[in-house]
Amino acid sequence: MPHLIPDIYASPQIGKLMADEDRVLGPLLTRCTGDHGLHLTASAHAGVPALPLLGHWATVKVAGAVLGGDVHASGLEALPFADDAFGVVLLRHALETTARQDNLLDEAIRVLAPGGMLAITGIHPVGLWSPWLARHSQGTRPRLTWPWWWSQRLVRDDFELAMPRRVGSPWPRASGSPFAESLLGGGYLLLARKKRPAAVPLRPRPVAVPAPMSGSLASGARRNARQTL
């Protein structure tokens, strides 16, 4: 009988996969700038990449309909951040664990600043990881998704997209030599840059509006409409 794991994202196997993702992800995000980055993650133990040009990170753990970490809120509502607030938004397996995948991606796009980088990682649905999850997950299983689903969505939302990459070991393992990119990697990595500019409010200008009635009296009209009885 397989050993059931209460939190599959706290397992050594997923931890090893995330470490392999970091080896690929870190150099790709090195030039990202901004005051803050947003880290949406399925694992409370996952760290953020050390980016020298980025100021600070906010980390939010995504678990079904609950958000934890630096904020505590409902996962069914909008993220408690302003529009265009982050230079980088990193979704680390968060789309696999959220109760509403499309809504979470909508919110990630909303809070990402124009020119900012969006990074998505996940477990690829094709390979040896999917049956391992089915055998060892206790409770709700992660919802694995194809990376091209998110690629199509981001292209539609006017993102500049890089080709998805498969990363990590082809099979679940807790230790061993590091894996980087591999055609049969158990995880995937998707990078996209937001091209849409910020909405700039226009300064209102006074516009002359024609009067609905002429200001002069018509010929033959009486200046005093009241009659003396």
Order of alpha helices (4+ residues) and beta strands (2+ residues): alpha-beta-beta-beta-beta-beta-alpha-alpha-beta-alpha-alpha-beta-beta-beta
